[in-house]
């Protein structure tokens, strides 16, 4: 399968919009974490991303507010500002047998390690992986455009990820990032670039 090495904003504008519309499970209490981790642990590959409340003042930083972990079927959104980074979640992120796939993941991992000092294992960064296929773009949205010929809205990226309730737009944006990373990895591995939503 031949992929474009680069894609312009003009080309992206011509593509259809895409948002994950499968099952999204929000974990906002520590009592709900273990059941989610048990499901995620039954997969060999999962999609990974985090979101952090943006800081618009110099010197102000926030901790990671949301951890997104995706299977082919569903996406779990862990509201870390509400439920914390539990030991079972740390164990999942340190599990060598489960590949966690994301885009530009170094800062995500660094942010999570500020919450708990786990040893991350088996993480794969699509920015590096895609280079083997001749793709030079680095951003999640451009990778999605090249691999699946779809357009991803980034409008929610700088929204408040510590809000009392996340909006439907935030939930779908966050889920799309983790699920899309998993799907891009599988597409590159298999050479099949048909983007199938969850049926």
KOLNUGU-467482 format. One record per residue: residue number from 0; residue in one letter; chain; x, y, z of N, C-alpha, C, O, CB in turn. Coordinates in steps of 0.001 Angstrom, whole numbers. Glycine has a CB too. Example, Ala and Ser with C-alpha at 12.3 -4.5 7.8 and 13.67 -1.06 7.14 Angstrom:
NODE   num   residuo   cadena     neast    nnorth       nup    caeast   canorth      caup     ceast    cnorth       cup     oeast    onorth       oup    cbeast   cbnorth      cbup
NODE     0         a        A     13190     -5690      7800     12300     -4500      7800     13200     -3300      7800     14236     -3319      8465     11308     -4473      9046
NODE     1         s        A     12850     -2250      7080     13670     -1060      7140     12900        30      7870     13409      1138      8039     14084      -598      5725
END
This chain:
NODE   num   residuo   cadena     neast    nnorth       nup    caeast   canorth      caup     ceast    cnorth       cup     oeast    onorth       oup    cbeast   cbnorth      cbup
NODE     0         x        A       861     -1201         0         0         0         0       893      1247         0      1757      1402       863      -972         8      1250
NODE     1         x        A       674      2128      -975      1454      3370     -1061       694      4503      -371      -501      4691      -599      1752      3739     -2548
NODE     2         x        A      1396      5247       465       781      6380      1148      1465      7672       703      2631      7674       309       870      6214      2691
NODE     3         x        A       705      8776       776      1314     10092       562      2375     10318      1635      2224      9858      2767       236     11231       593
NODE     4         x        A      3429     11013      1288      4416     11369      2310      3943     12573      3110      4195     12669      4311      5783     11662      1667
NODE     5         x        A      3249     13497      2431      2741     14705      3087      1341     15008      2568       925     14490      1531      3692     15916      2845
NODE     6         x        A       619     15856      3301      -715     16266      2855      -915     17731      3238      -542     18154      4333     -1837     15356      3484
NODE     7         x        A     -1505     18495      2326     -1696     19938      2573     -3039     20199      3254     -3942     19363      3224     -1613     20733      1244
NODE     8         x        A     -3147     21374      3866     -4418     21772      4495     -5539     21823      3459     -6690     21506      3759     -4275     23147      5191
NODE     9         x        A     -5188     22228      2234     -6201     22302      1163     -6734     20915       826     -7935     20740       622     -5608     22960      -105
NODE    10         x        A     -5848     19938       769     -6283     18566       492     -7152     18028      1626     -8142     17336      1384     -5065     17649       280
NODE    11         x        A     -6778     18348      2863     -7543     17868      4013     -8959     18439      3992     -9918     17745      4329     -6835     18243      5328
NODE    12         x        A     -9085     19706      3596    -10400     20359      3565    -11383     19632      2659    -12593     19695      2877    -10257     21800      3105
NODE    13         x        A    -10877     18949      1655    -11739     18231       702    -12239     16896      1248    -13137     16287       666    -10987     17992      -597
NODE    14         x        A    -11673     16442      2350    -12001     15106      2866    -13242     15134      3755    -13570     16176      4323    -10817     14535      3649
NODE    15         x        A    -13940     13993      3884    -15121     13928      4763    -14724     13957      6232    -13669     13447      6609    -15937     12661      4473
NODE    16         x        A    -15570     14551      7050    -15326     14582      8495    -15462     13190      9089    -16259     12375      8622    -16297     15551      9190
NODE    17         x        A    -14672     12928     10125    -14790     11646     10818    -14727     11859     12320    -13887     12607     12820    -13682     10674     10367
NODE    18         x        A    -15632     11188     13037    -15601     11148     14498    -16009      9741     14931    -16939      9160     14371    -16551     12240     15129
NODE    19         x        A    -15325      9208     15909    -15693      7904     16455    -17117      7965     16986    -17462      8869     17748    -14708      7469     17573
NODE    20         x        A    -17956      6992     16581    -19351      7007     17057    -19733      5680     17717    -20911      5338     17818    -20310      7301     15888
NODE    21         x        A    -18719      4945     18163    -18980      3691     18869    -19218      3923     20350    -19538      5035     20772    -17824      2726     18678
NODE    22         x        A    -19060      2867     21135    -19342      2923     22566    -18240      3674     23314    -17056      3369     23168    -19496      1506     23132
NODE    23         x        A    -18642      4648     24109    -17717      5424     24937    -18135      5239     26396    -19277      5509     26766    -17713      6953     24529
NODE    24         x        A    -17192      4775     27214    -17489      4543     28629    -16642      5503     29466    -15412      5452     29442    -17210      3047     29031
NODE    25         x        A    -17317      6368     30195    -16622      7348     31037    -16428      6766     32434    -17387      6361     33091    -17416      8689     31106
NODE    26         x        A    -15169      6731     32877    -14833      6245     34223    -14518      7457     35080    -13475      8090     34920    -13619      5234     34197
NODE    27         x        A    -15432      7779     35997    -15260      8987     36806    -15202      8686     38304    -15229      9598     39131    -16390      9959     36527
NODE    28         x        A    -15122      7384     38646    -15017      6996     40049    -14127      5772     40142    -14168      4897     39277    -16419      6716     40668
NODE    29         x        A    -13321      5713     41198    -12351      4617     41309    -13014      3240     41343    -12385      2248     40974    -11510      4801     42554
NODE    30         x        A    -14276      3164     41780    -14980      1884     41827    -15184      1276     40442    -15388        68     40317    -16318      2059     42505
NODE    31         x        A    -15131      2104     39410    -15405      1626     38053    -14136      1205     37302    -14214       642     36210    -16122      2706     37268
NODE    32         x        A    -12975      1479     37889    -11725      1305     37136    -11422      -156     36830    -11103      -497     35691    -10569      1905     37907
NODE    33         x        A    -11518     -1026     37843    -11021     -2395     37672    -11763     -3178     36592    -11149     -3960     35867    -11121     -3136     38976
NODE    34         x        A    -13074     -2978     36478    -13834     -3679     35438    -13349     -3246     34053    -13236     -4066     33141    -15356     -3404     35589
NODE    35         x        A    -13066     -1959     33908    -12566     -1444     32630    -11182     -2020     32330    -10907     -2440     31206    -12512       103     32649
NODE    36         x        A    -10320     -2034     33338     -8961     -2561     33159     -9007     -4048     32804     -8221     -4512     31978     -8117     -2341     34441
NODE    37         x        A     -9918     -4792     33419    -10048     -6222     33094    -10398     -6427     31631     -9854     -7319     30980    -11112     -6879     33976
NODE    38         x        A    -11305     -5607     31108    -11668     -5714     29693    -10473     -5345     28813    -10141     -6073     27878    -12879     -4803     29369
NODE    39         x        A     -9832     -4224     29110     -8687     -3771     28317     -7546     -4795     28336     -6825     -4945     27350     -8186     -2421     28841
NODE    40         x        A     -7391     -5488     29451     -6298     -6447     29609     -6486     -7701     28765     -5566     -8509     28638     -6163     -6834     31060
NODE    41         x        A     -7670     -7867     28191     -7910     -9050     27354     -7484     -8810     25903     -7637     -9693     25058     -9395     -9441     27403
NODE    42         x        A     -6953     -7628     25612     -6510     -7285     24256     -4985     -7195     24208     -4345     -6809     25186     -7143     -5946     23794
NODE    43         x        A     -4413     -7554     23064     -2952     -7473     22903     -2509     -6083     22459     -1353     -5706     22653     -2472     -8516     21889
NODE    44         x        A     -3434     -5313     21857     -3126     -3960     21385     -4279     -3033     21764     -5444     -3366     21546     -2881     -3942     19838
NODE    45         x        A     -3955     -1870     22332     -4990      -882     22644     -4508       506     22219     -3308       783     22203     -5342      -904     24167
NODE    46         x        A     -5456      1367     21878     -5137      2750     21545     -4963      3566     22815     -5568      3265     23843     -6232      3365     20657
NODE    47         x        A     -4128      4603     22737     -3744      5363     23930     -3661      6855     23617     -3163      7255     22565     -2395      4860     24479
NODE    48         x        A     -4159      7675     24554     -3982      9125     24457     -4309      9730     25818     -4900      9068     26672     -4890      9743     23327
NODE    49         x        A     -3924     10985     26017     -4323     11713     27223     -4748     13125     26830     -4417     13610     25748     -3161     11753     28269
NODE    50         x        A     -5484     13772     27725     -5849     15177     27552     -5561     15909     28862     -5745     15368     29952     -7358     15331     27138
NODE    51         x        A     -5110     17134     28725     -4793     17973     29880     -5432     19340     29695     -5409     19908     28603     -3257     18105     30071
NODE    52         x        A     -5998     19856     30767     -6589     21202     30723     -5513     22201     30294     -4438     22238     30892     -7196     21602     32116
NODE    53         x        A     -5786     23009     29271     -4768     23952     28801     -4520     25055     29826     -5419     25464     30561     -5189     24567     27462
NODE    54         x        A     -3287     25517     29850     -2919     26634     30725     -2641     27847     29854     -1764     27813     28991     -1675     26285     31612
NODE    55         x        A     -3375     28897     30076     -3227     30092     29249     -2379     31172     29920     -2199     32266     29385     -4590     30653     28913
NODE    56         x        A     -1858     30837     31115      -977     31783     31820       413     31182     31913       571     29978     32115     -1527     32121     33247
NODE    57         x        A      1406     32023     31765      2796     31569     31856      3082     31032     33258      2709     31641     34261      3773     32722     31509
NODE    58         x        A      3752     29879     33304      4108     29302     34595      3036     28440     35219      3278     27789     36236      4452     30378     35530
NODE    59         x        A      1838     28423     34623       736     27605     35141       686     26292     34362       660     26297     33132      -632     28366     35038
NODE    60         x        A       674     25181     35074       526     23878     34423      -560     23080     35124      -867     23321     36291      1864     23097     34430
NODE    61         x        A     -1136     22134     34407     -2156     21257     34973     -1717     19811     34821      -931     19467     33938     -3527     21486     34292
NODE    62         x        A     -2243     18976     35705     -1957     17552     35581     -2877     16926     34534     -3907     17494     34173     -2121     16841     36944
NODE    63         x        A     -2486     15749     34057     -3311     15043     33075     -4708     14831     33657     -4858     14305     34759     -2663     13677     32676
NODE    64         x        A     -5723     15245     32908     -7092     15136     33390     -7831     13925     32865     -8762     13430     33501     -7843     16355     33029
NODE    65         x        A     -7405     13439     31679     -8139     12358     31026     -7163     11381     30392     -6214     11787     29721     -9112     12916     29965
NODE    66         x        A     -7399     10091     30606     -6646      9022     29957     -7618      8237     29093     -8624      7723     29581     -5934      8091     31005
NODE    67         x        A     -7307      8150     27793     -8166      7415     26867     -7487      6113     26453     -6344      6119     25995     -8496      8276     25623
NODE    68         x        A     -8193      5005     26615     -7702      3697     26195     -8780      3021     25361     -9933      2927     25782     -7311      2818     27421
NODE    69         x        A     -8399      2549     24172     -9390      2070     23200     -9124       640     22763     -7978       237     22567     -9408      2973     21983
NODE    70         x        A    -10201      -118     22613    -10160     -1400     21918    -10859     -1186     20567    -11323       -84     20275    -10855     -2559     22770
NODE    71         x        A    -10930     -2223     19759    -11661     -2106     18496    -13123     -1753     18732    -13749     -1090     17904    -11561     -3407     17702
NODE    72         x        A    -13663     -2194     19855    -15102     -2106     20084    -15550      -883     20871    -16649      -370     20660    -15555     -3318     20791
NODE    73         x        A    -14697      -418     21779    -15133       677     22662    -13937      1483     23146    -12787      1055     23039    -15923       125     23870
NODE    74         x        A    -14240      2660     23681    -13190      3522     24238    -13550      3861     25682    -14664      4290     25984    -13014      4829     23386
NODE    75         x        A    -12578      3655     26557    -12723      4038     27963    -12054      5382     28183    -10909      5593     27782    -12117      2961     28905
NODE    76         x        A    -12779      6290     28827    -12236      7609     29171    -12129      7687     30689    -13137      7800     31386    -13137      8775     28605
NODE    77         x        A    -10907      7625     31192    -10663      7675     32629    -10444      9129     33039     -9461      9751     32637     -9436      6793     33024
NODE    78         x        A    -11360      9665     33835    -11256     11051     34305    -10324     11066     35522    -10776     10991     36665    -12681     11650     34665
NODE    79         x        A     -9036     11161     35263     -8039     11021     36318     -8155     12080     37396     -7781     11849     38546     -6671     11067     35728
NODE    80         x        A     -8678     13250     37023     -8870     14303     38029     -9965     13923     39026    -10074     14525     40094     -9222     15638     37346
NODE    81         x        A    -10775     12922     38675    -11843     12465     39570    -11547     11097     40190    -11843     10867     41363    -13159     12404     38812
NODE    82         x        A    -10951     10174     39388    -10784      8798     39872     -9343      8439     40193     -9102      7417     40836    -11313      7834     38852
NODE    83         x        A     -8375      9245     39766     -6970      8970     40049     -6385      7878     39159     -7108      7170     38458     -6811      8580     41490
NODE    84         x        A     -5060      7759     39203     -4355      6742     38424     -4104      5551     39355     -3077      5476     40030     -2997      7305     37818
NODE    85         x        A     -5063      4627     39374     -5043      3516     40322     -3890      2551     40039     -3248      2617     38991     -6370      2766     40278
NODE    86         x        A     -3644      1652     40997     -2593       649     40806     -2899      -255     39621     -1991      -634     38882     -2423      -192     42070
NODE    87         x        A     -4169      -605     39431     -4516     -1475     38302     -4267      -773     36970     -3847     -1411     36004     -5986     -1916     38398
NODE    88         x        A     -4519       527     36910     -4208      1284     35693     -2700      1376     35482     -2212      1249     34359     -4820      2695     35765
NODE    89         x        A     -1975      1597     36563      -511      1631     36457        18       288     35948       908       246     35099       127      1974     37828
NODE    90         x        A      -534      -802     36472      -110     -2138     36040      -384     -2347     34557       419     -2963     33856      -822     -3220     36861
NODE    91         x        A     -1515     -1837     34076     -1854     -1959     32657      -839     -1195     31794      -383     -1698     30767     -3288     -1432     32397
NODE    92         x        A      -496        17     32221       458       838     31471      1876       261     31532      2715       577     30688       456      2271     32011
NODE    93         x        A      2140      -586     32535      3449     -1212     32688      3477     -2646     32149      4506     -3316     32225      3854     -1205     34151
NODE    94         x        A      2355     -3115     31610      2244     -4496     31142      2967     -4666     29799      2595     -4054     28798       757     -4905     31009
NODE    95         x        A      3996     -5501     29800      4791     -5700     28585      4035     -6464     27504      4418     -6416     26335      6066     -6435     28921
NODE    96         x        A      2974     -7164     27874      2244     -8000     26917      1122     -7262     26198       483     -7819     25306      1674     -9194     27623
NODE    97         x        A       883     -6014     26582      -176     -5226     25939       459     -4001     25300      1013     -3145     25989     -1285     -4809     26966
NODE    98         x        A       373     -3925     23971       942     -2794     23237        -4     -1599     23324     -1185     -1698     22990      1207     -3174     21753
NODE    99         x        A       539      -468     23781      -235       773     23843       212      1669     22690      1387      2023     22592       -50      1496     25229
NODE   100         x        A      -722      2032     21824      -377      2734     20581      -961      4136     20594     -2162      4316     20799      -887      1954     19348
NODE   101         x        A      -101      5133     20374      -564      6515     20346       280      7346     19398      1164      6826     18716      -534      7120     21747
NODE   102         x        A         4      8636     19361       723      9561     18477      1398     10628     19335       731     11340     20085      -245     10217     17427
NODE   103         x        A      2727     10737     19222      3459     11738     20008      3295     11501     21494      2871     12395     22226      2988     13143     19657
NODE   104         x        A      3628     10296     21946      3232      9846     23285      4214     10234     24402      3900     10042     25576      3072      8357     23275
NODE   105         x        A      5377     10769     24067      6380     11036     25103      5837     11956     26200      5996     11670     27387      7628     11660     24476
NODE   106         x        A      5200     13056     25804      4667     13995     26798      3501     13389     27575      3320     13673     28759      4219     15290     26116
NODE   107         x        A      2707     12547     26896      1592     11873     27585      2125     11008     28724      1618     11058     29845       771     11003     26590
NODE   108         x        A      3150     10217     28424      3726      9326     29431      4362     10138     30562      4208      9806     31737      4774      8388     28789
NODE   109         x        A      5071     11197     30199      5698     12043     31213      4639     12627     32153      4835     12662     33368      6509     13176     30545
NODE   110         x        A      3529     13081     31592      2450     13631     32414      1848     12600     33347      1550     12906     34501      1369     14203     31534
NODE   111         x        A      1665     11375     32859      1102     10314     33692      2061      9925     34817      1631      9593     35921       772      9087     32837
NODE   112         x        A      3353      9969     34530      4334      9578     35549      4473     10624     36649      5068     10358     37693      5689      9338     34903
NODE   113         x        A      3925     11809     36417      3862     12804     37492      2765     12435     38502      2789     12880     39650      3603     14219     36907
NODE   114         x        A      1816     11623     38057       728     11186     38935      1118      9942     39731       687      9762     40870      -533     10906     38116
NODE   115         x        A      1941      9084     39115      2380      7847     39773      3657      7373     39100      3796      7471     37881      1271      6739     39710
NODE   116         x        A      4575      6870     39880      5889      6513     39335      5924      5061     38843      6659      4233     39380      6976      6730     40395
NODE   117         x        A      5118      4766     37815      5134      3441     37195      6216      3390     36111      6719      4428     35679      3740      3096     36593
NODE   118         x        A      6565      2186     35680      7549      2008     34611      6796      1664     33328      6325       535     33192      8596       888     34973
NODE   119         x        A      6666      2598     32381      5894      2329     31167      6553      1236     30318      7776      1187     30194      5739      3615     30341
NODE   120         x        A      5730       369     29741      6258      -711     28901      5360      -926     27693      4145      -737     27756      6387     -2020     29708
NODE   121         x        A      5985     -1324     26591      5270     -1679     25348      4389      -542     24844      3192      -719     24614      4413     -2923     25570
NODE   122         x        A      5006       639     24675      4339      1762     24029      4889      1913     22619      6094      1787     22401      4528      3073     24844
NODE   123         x        A      4021      2181     21677      4442      2387     20291      3944      3746     19820      2757      4055     19926      3909      1253     19365
NODE   124         x        A      4866      4559     19296      4519      5892     18808      4342      5840     17292      5274      5516     16556      5608      6934     19202
NODE   125         x        A      3140      6162     16843      2849      6121     15405      3664      7131     14606      3871      6951     13406      1379      6369     15171
NODE   126         x        A      4129      8194     15267      4983      9153     14554      6242      8459     14038      6730      8763     12950      5364     10340     15476
NODE   127         x        A      6754      7536     14823      7950      6782     14428      7567      5630     13499      8211      5406     12475      8694      6242     15675
NODE   128         x        A      6520      4910     13866      6095      3730     13102      5735      4092     11657      6071      3363     10724      4894      3061     13785
NODE   129         x        A      5044      5234     11484      4580      5621     10142      5726      5967      9198      5579      5885      7979      3639      6806     10243
NODE   130         x        A      6877      6355      9769      8021      6703      8915      8481      5514      8079      8983      5694      6969      9183      7215      9768
NODE   131         x        A      8314      4311      8599      8705      3105      7864      7870      2924      6599      8246      2171      5700      8568      1871      8759
NODE   132         x        A      6739      3615      6535      5853      3538      5374      5988      4780      4497      5173      5009      3604      4398      3368      5824
NODE   133         x        A      7028      5582      4760      7303      6761      3948      6494      7988      4318      6578      9011      3640      7062      6445      2535
NODE   134         x        A      5700      7902      5399      4860      9039      5813      5684     10001      6658      6292      9601      7651      3607      8553      6607
NODE   135         x        A      5702     11264      6263      6521     12249      6967      5727     13123      7933      6317     13802      8774      7220     13123      5972
NODE   136         x        A      4406     13117      7825      3593     13941      8723      3631     13371     10141      3808     12168     10334      2131     14025      8215
NODE   137         x        A      3464     14249     11126      3585     13839     12523      2283     13943     13321      2113     13218     14301      4632     14665     13187
NODE   138         x        A      1373     14817     12932       189     15053     13762      -845     13941     13575      -933     13318     12517      -437     16418     13424
NODE   139         x        A     -1625     13713     14636     -2681     12699     14577     -3627     12964     13415     -3946     12058     12646     -3464     12662     15893
NODE   140         x        A     -4077     14222     13290     -5085     14529     12268     -4543     14319     10853     -5262     13827      9984     -5572     15971     12427
NODE   141         x        A     -3275     14691     10616     -2713     14503      9275     -2445     13029      8980     -2596     12582      7843     -1419     15306      9125
NODE   142         x        A     -2050     12283      9996     -1880     10843      9800     -3212     10187      9445     -3271      9331      8562     -1285     10192     11064
NODE   143         x        A     -4275     10586     10131     -5609     10051      9813     -6013     10416      8389     -6612      9605      7682     -6660     10581     10812
NODE   144         x        A     -5685     11638      7969     -6033     12078      6613     -5280     11278      5561     -5847     10924      4527     -5735     13569      6443
NODE   145         x        A     -4010     10992      5815     -3208     10242      4846     -3640      8775      4801     -3819      8211      3722     -1711     10345      5193
NODE   146         x        A     -3805      8166      5964     -4062      6722      6009     -5509      6390      5673     -5772      5410      4977     -3716      6168      7385
NODE   147         x        A     -6457      7199      6162     -7871      6863      5996     -8656      7848      5121     -9841      7642      4860     -8517      6785      7341
NODE   148         x        A     -7990      8921      4668     -8661      9914      3815     -9906     10506      4484    -10979     10597      3888     -9051      9277      2481
NODE   149         x        A     -9717     10906      5751    -10783     11571      6502    -10222     12826      7170     -9010     12992      7308    -11400     10610      7564
NODE   150         x        A    -11136     13699      7577    -10758     14957      8245    -11180     14887      9711    -12311     14521     10029    -11418     16197      7537
NODE   151         x        A    -10251     15245     10597    -10503     15208     12035    -10552     16633     12571     -9641     17424     12327     -9414     14378     12773
NODE   152         x        A    -11612     16958     13300    -11694     18282     13924    -10835     18303     15192    -10882     17371     15995    -13174     18650     14255
NODE   153         x        A    -10056     19366     15364     -9244     19520     16577     -9824     20611     17486     -9141     21102     18385     -7780     19858     16206
NODE   154         x        A    -11066     20980     17252    -11662     22122     17937    -11695     21951     19462    -11581     22926     20204    -13066     22346     17420
NODE   155         x        A    -11851     20702     19919    -12004     20471     21366    -10681     20384     22116    -10663     20307     23344    -12779     19204     21597
NODE   156         x        A     -9569     20395     21376     -8272     20107     22007     -7969     21032     23179     -7452     20582     24201     -7163     20216     20983
NODE   157         x        A     -8283     22316     23044     -7966     23283     24097     -9158     23575     24998     -9217     24633     25625     -7471     24571     23481
NODE   158         x        A    -10106     22650     25069    -11248     22842     25963    -10873     22394     27383     -9783     21869     27609    -12491     22052     25448
NODE   159         x        A    -11776     22605     28321    -11495     22310     29730    -11746     20833     30033    -12892     20393     30127    -12360     23197     30652
NODE   160         x        A    -10656     20074     30185    -10779     18635     30427    -11011     18302     31901    -11090     17131     32271     -9534     17925     29938
NODE   161         x        A    -11120     19333     32738    -11460     19116     34146    -12857     19657     34472    -13209     19807     35642    -10412     19782     35053
NODE   162         x        A    -13638     19943     33451    -15000     20451     33665    -15814     19422     34458    -15543     18225     34371    -15696     20768     32301
NODE   163         x        A    -16811     19877     35232    -17633     18934     36003    -18228     17824     35126    -18271     16660     35523    -18758     19686     36710
NODE   164         x        A    -18684     18204     33937    -19177     17218     32963    -18534     17517     31614    -18474     18670     31185    -20751     17250     32856
NODE   165         x        A    -18058     16476     30955    -17516     16659     29615    -18665     16680     28609    -19630     15928     28746    -16497     15537     29269
NODE   166         x        A    -18558     17535     27608    -19609     17651     26594    -19524     16464     25636    -18477     15823     25545    -19487     18996     25815
NODE   167         x        A    -20617     16159     24916    -20557     15112     23902    -19434     15342     22893    -18788     14391     22452    -21883     15021     23177
NODE   168         x        A    -19200     16609     22525    -18125     16909     21573    -16767     16532     22148    -15920     15990     21439    -18139     18397     21195
NODE   169         x        A    -16557     16817     23436    -15298     16436     24081    -15137     14918     24124    -14060     14392     23840    -15230     17011     25501
NODE   170         x        A    -16212     14220     24482    -16149     12761     24586    -15784     12133     23245    -14927     11252     23181    -17489     12201     25084
NODE   171         x        A    -16427     12582     22184    -16168     12003     20855    -14776     12373     20353    -14107     11556     19720    -17229     12476     19846
NODE   172         x        A    -14343     13587     20629    -12996     14007     20238    -11954     13132     20936    -11041     12608     20297    -12765     15505     20581
NODE   173         x        A    -12098     12980     22245    -11133     12211     23029    -11122     10749     22603    -10059     10137     22495    -11448     12320     24521
NODE   174         x        A    -12300     10192     22362    -12391      8789     21948    -11776      8579     20569    -11121      7566     20321    -13853      8328     21945
NODE   175         x        A    -11991      9539     19676    -11462      9432     18313     -9944      9334     18320     -9369      8577     17538    -11905     10631     17471
NODE   176         x        A     -9292     10088     19188     -7830     10099     19233     -7262      8725     19590     -6336      8249     18933     -7344     11137     20239
NODE   177         x        A     -7805      8092     20614     -7263      6796     21041     -7656      5679     20073     -6828      4844     19710     -7751      6456     22457
NODE   178         x        A     -8920      5668     19660     -9401      4627     18745     -8715      4761     17386     -8336      3763     16772    -10943      4710     18580
NODE   179         x        A     -8560      5990     16926     -7913      6225     15635     -6474      5752     15618     -6004      5225     14610     -7964      7691     15285
NODE   180         x        A     -5760      5936     16739     -4369      5476     16815     -4293      3966     16644     -3454      3462     15897     -3733      5889     18155
NODE   181         x        A     -5170      3246     17336     -5211      1785     17210     -5521      1371     15777     -4874       477     15232     -6256      1190     18167
NODE   182         x        A     -6507      2019     15168     -6921      1674     13807     -5827      1988     12785     -5633      1231     11834     -8203      2422     13441
NODE   183         x        A     -5116      3097     12977     -4031      3426     12036     -2920      2383     12101     -2391      1964     11072     -3455      4827     12338
NODE   184         x        A     -2572      1968     13310     -1543       935     13464     -1955      -337     12721     -1165      -919     11979     -1297       628     14965
NODE   185         x        A     -3197      -755     12932     -3672     -1995     12301     -3732     -1858     10782     -3445     -2810     10056     -5058     -2375     12844
NODE   186         x        A     -4104      -675     10306     -4165      -450      8858     -2771      -513      8236     -2581     -1126      7186     -4819       911      8552
NODE   187         x        A     -1805       120      8886      -434        96      8366       120     -1328      8371       805     -1736      7432       477      1023      9197
NODE   188         x        A      -178     -2082      9430       325     -3456      9532      -286     -4374      8474       389     -5244      7923        38     -4015     10921
NODE   189         x        A     -1573     -4165      8200     -2295     -5078      7297     -2321     -4595      5848     -2568     -5382      4934     -3717     -5261      7785
NODE   190         x        A     -2063     -3293      5637     -2159     -2736      4293     -3591     -2458      3864     -3843     -2146      2700     -1518     -3669      3312
NODE   191         x        A     -4543     -2570      4808     -5960     -2330      4510     -6386     -1002      5121     -6469      -872      6343     -6852     -3491      5048
NODE   192         x        A     -6654       -16      4268     -6986      1321      4772     -8472      1646      4692     -8850      2793      4454     -6213      2357      4007
NODE   193         x        A     -9311       637      4891    -10745       870      4994    -11069      1167      6462    -10821       333      7333    -11566      -365      4463
NODE   194         x        A    -11617      2342      6732    -11935      2724      8102    -13365      2327      8422    -14316      2995      8016    -11730      4238      8316
NODE   195         x        A    -13505      1241      9147    -14837       745      9507    -15197      1210     10900    -14461       970     11856    -14900      -794      9425
NODE   196         x        A    -16339      1880     11011    -16820      2230     12342    -17261       954     13047    -17469       -81     12415    -17988      3262     12268
NODE   197         x        A    -17398      1043     14350    -17860      -113     15127    -19282      -434     14719    -20147       442     14702    -17772       157     16661
NODE   198         x        A    -19521     -1697     14391    -20893     -2062     13960    -21736     -2452     15142    -22909     -2788     14979    -20867     -3215     12944
END
